[in-house]
Amino acid sequence: MKGLIKNYIDKLTTQTLSEFAVKNDIKLSTNELEYLLNLAKNNFDDILVNEDKYLGLVEKNINPTAFIKVKELYLYYRNRYKGYLF
């Protein structure tokens, strides 16, 4: 499963990330989208292990309203797929 997720993240673009954000009523600037994309692409394996570290980084680098929604989505998907991730 990790291999599938990694392949998906490798193909992810700011455009597809933006579309996902809009579908979930999250408003992100271009800089915020690029930040999140780079964070995911460069730290995929570590994010799954050290989530508090990365949630703290995200909180400092995106707007507060978006952070709340991003965190909720992260926790939702992490819990939904945790059996496949670890």
C-alpha positions in Angstrom: 0.0 0.0 0.0 2.8 2.4 0.8 4.1 1.9 -2.7 0.8 2.9 -4.2 0.6 6.0 -2.0 4.2 6.9 -2.9 3.4 6.5 -6.7 0.3 8.7 -6.2 2.3 11.4 -4.3 5.0 11.4 -7.0 2.4 12.2 -9.6 0.6 14.7 -7.5 0.7 18.3 -8.8 -0.4 21.7 -7.3 -3.4 21.6 -9.6 -4.7 18.3 -8.4 -4.0 19.3 -4.8 -5.9 22.5 -5.4 -8.8 20.6 -6.9 -8.9 18.4 -3.8 -8.8 21.4 -1.5 -11.6 23.1 -3.3 -13.8 20.0 -3.2 -13.2 20.0 0.6 -13.9 23.8 1.0 -10.3 24.6 1.8 -8.9 27.8 0.4 -5.1 27.7 -0.1 -2.8 30.2 -1.8 -0.4 29.1 -4.5 2.5 29.3 -2.0 0.5 27.1 0.5 -0.2 24.5 -2.1 3.4 24.4 -3.2 4.5 24.1 0.5 2.1 21.2 1.2 3.1 19.4 -2.1 6.8 19.7 -1.3 6.3 18.6 2.2 4.4 15.5 1.2 6.8 14.6 -1.6 9.9 15.0 0.4 8.7 13.5 3.7 6.2 10.9 2.8 7.5 8.1 5.0 8.3 10.3 8.0 4.9 12.0 8.0 3.3 8.7 8.8 5.5 8.2 11.8 6.0 11.8 13.1 2.6 13.3 12.5 2.9 15.9 15.3 6.1 17.3 13.9 4.5 17.8 10.4 1.2 19.1 11.7 3.1 21.7 13.6 5.0 22.7 10.5 1.8 22.9 8.4 0.1 25.0 11.1 3.0 27.5 10.9 2.9 27.6 7.1 -0.7 27.8 6.0 -3.6 30.0 7.1 -5.4 29.0 10.4 -8.8 28.3 8.8 -7.2 26.0 6.2 -5.1 24.3 8.8 -8.1 23.2 10.8 -9.6 21.6 7.7 -6.4 20.1 6.5 -5.8 18.5 9.9 -9.3 17.1 10.0 -8.8 15.5 6.6 -5.4 14.2 7.5 -6.8 12.5 10.7 -9.9 11.2 8.8 -7.8 9.5 6.1 -5.1 8.4 8.5 -7.7 6.6 10.6 -9.6 5.3 7.6 -6.5 3.7 6.1 -4.2 3.1 9.1 -4.6 -0.7 8.7 -2.9 -0.4 5.3 -0.2 2.1 6.3 1.6 0.4 9.1 
